[in-house]
Amino acid sequence: MGGLVIILPFLSIMIGVYFITLGLWELREGINKSQYLKYMFTGLFLILVLSPLIGLIGNFLNFRFD
């Protein structure tokens, strides 16, 4: 279970970067601006909110890196 808490923030960051890239591609296409906003906010949420939250939960459950 400890390894999962270590991998989940990295996975969340990678998926967030993917959504941001999709959002930038959608902005480049210029067809659907609301889709751009959905992708960007989803990616930013995954990177800025979910990743630290998973790290805090791991700290509260006393998972250590040693």
C-alpha positions in Angstrom: 0.0 0.0 0.0 2.9 2.3 0.7 4.1 2.1 -2.9 0.7 3.1 -4.2 0.7 6.3 -2.2 4.1 7.1 -3.7 3.0 6.4 -7.3 -0.4 8.1 -7.3 0.9 11.7 -7.1 3.2 11.1 -10.1 0.4 9.4 -12.0 -1.8 12.4 -11.2 0.8 14.8 -12.5 1.3 12.9 -15.7 -2.4 12.7 -16.4 -2.7 16.5 -15.6 0.1 17.3 -18.0 -1.7 15.2 -20.6 -5.0 17.2 -20.1 -3.1 20.5 -20.3 -1.5 19.4 -23.6 -5.0 18.4 -24.9 -6.3 21.8 -23.9 -3.5 23.6 -25.6 -4.1 21.5 -28.8 -7.8 22.4 -28.6 -6.9 26.1 -28.3 -4.6 25.7 -31.3 -7.4 24.2 -33.3 -9.7 27.0 -32.2 -12.9 25.0 -32.7 -14.3 24.5 -29.2 -13.2 27.0 -26.5 -15.3 25.3 -23.8 -13.5 22.1 -24.3 -10.2 24.0 -23.9 -11.4 25.3 -20.5 -12.5 21.8 -19.4 -9.1 20.2 -20.3 -7.1 23.0 -18.8 -9.0 23.2 -15.5 -9.0 19.4 -15.2 -5.2 19.3 -15.7 -4.6 22.1 -13.3 -6.8 20.5 -10.7 -4.9 17.2 -11.0 -1.5 18.9 -10.7 -2.2 21.7 -8.2 -4.8 20.1 -5.9 -5.0 16.3 -6.2 -1.2 15.6 -6.1 -0.5 17.5 -2.9 -3.7 16.1 -1.4 -2.6 12.5 -2.0 0.8 13.3 -0.5 -0.9 14.7 2.6 -3.1 11.6 2.9 0.0 9.5 2.7 1.6 11.5 5.5 -1.5 11.2 7.7 -1.5 7.4 7.2 2.2 7.3 8.2 3.7 6.0 5.0 7.4 6.8 4.9 10.0 6.7 2.2 12.6 4.8 4.4 
